[in-house]
């Protein structure tokens, strides 16, 4: 529990009810991971009171699954995580088309949790829409 005082805690994402009927919380590294997923899954303009919150990868949704698109995704992911998740440092983002699924871009994120100097990583699958899909 010492880490939660250092790193922080908050509502779990997605919000859930715990075994006692209250709101489930997340803490430590899991809270940071969930917040990163929330940032990446939110398009800027989606939240009325925080219109700049989120990641602009959603603007890349109809791009072809190429290395150029991967570079755009890397830029947007790094920019948004540096802006909205101050508890991480040494952020490295690498995106690459998935060999087995033509519409998926695998985004590998490596980072260090500032307060504990703990290294962690996260793989975020980003699905590009194929032409003609709705």
N, C-alpha and C positions, 0 to 999 in steps of 0.2 A: 504494500500500500504506500510505501514511501515514494515510489516513482510517481504515483498519481498526484501527490502534492507538488512534485517537481514539474512534471510534464503537463498535467491537467486531466480533466475528465469532462464528460458532457453526455448529452443524449446519444444513444446508439443510433446508427443509421443503417438501414431504415429503422424508423421508430418502431419499438415493440413494447409489449407488456411483459414484465418479468413474472417470476413464479408467485410473487406476493400481490400481484395486481397493480403494481406501480409501473412507472416508466423505466424501461431498462436503460442503464447507463453504460458507457464504455470509458476506459481510462488507459493511461500509459500509451504504449506503441500502437495498440489497436485503435485508440481514439484518433491518433494522427493518421493512420491508414484510412479509417473511415472518412475523415475530413478530406483527405486527398481524393478519394473516390467521389465524394460529393462535389468538390470543385470541378473535377473532370467531367462529371455527368450533368453539370448545369451549364446551360448556354447563357452568355451575357444577355441581359435584358429580360431574362425569365423571372427574376425576383423583382417585384415592384419597388420595394424599399432599398434594394441594393442592385441597381441596374448594371453596374460594371462587374459584379461577382460572377465567376464562372470561367469557363475556358472556351476560346473561340474555335476549337477543333470542329465544332458542329457546323461551322461555315465551310468546312472541307468535305463534308459528307458525300458530295457527288463527284469528287475528284477521282481520277484513276488511281489504282493501287500501285504506285511507282515510287522510286527513290526520291523523286522531287516532292511528292505528297508526304512521304515519310519525313523529309526535312522540315516541311511546313508544320507537321504535327509536333515534331520535336520542339520547334520554336514556341508554338502556342502553349504546349504543356509546361515547358520550363518557365515561360513568362507568367502563367497563371499561378503555378505553385509557389514561385518566389514571391509573388504579390500577396497571396491569400493564406499561405501556411508559414508563418514566421518561426515555427518551432523546428524547422529543418534547415540544413545547410549542406554544402558539398553535393549539390544536386546534379545528377547526370541523367540525361534522357536519351534513349536510343529507340527509334521506331524502325520497323522492317516489315515488309509484306510477308504474310504467312504463306509458307509453301504448300500447305495442305488445304487452305481455304482461300479462294480467290478474292473474297470481299473483306477479309480480315487483315488489319494492321496490328501487329503486336508492339506495344509500347512498354519498354522496360525502363523503370525508374529506380535509380539508386540514390540514396540520401543518407545523411547522418542526422540523428536527433541531437539538437544542440546541447540540451541540458545534461544528457547522460553520455554523450559522445558514442552512442550506439549506432552502428551501421545497419541499414535495412534496405529492402528492395520490394518492388511491387511490379507486377505485370498487368497492364491494362489492355484488354482486347478492344480495339476500336473497329467497328464494322462500317465499311463504306458501302453505299448502295450501288448496286449494279444499274447500268442504264436500263430504263424502262420499269424499274421497281417503284412502287409508291411508298 
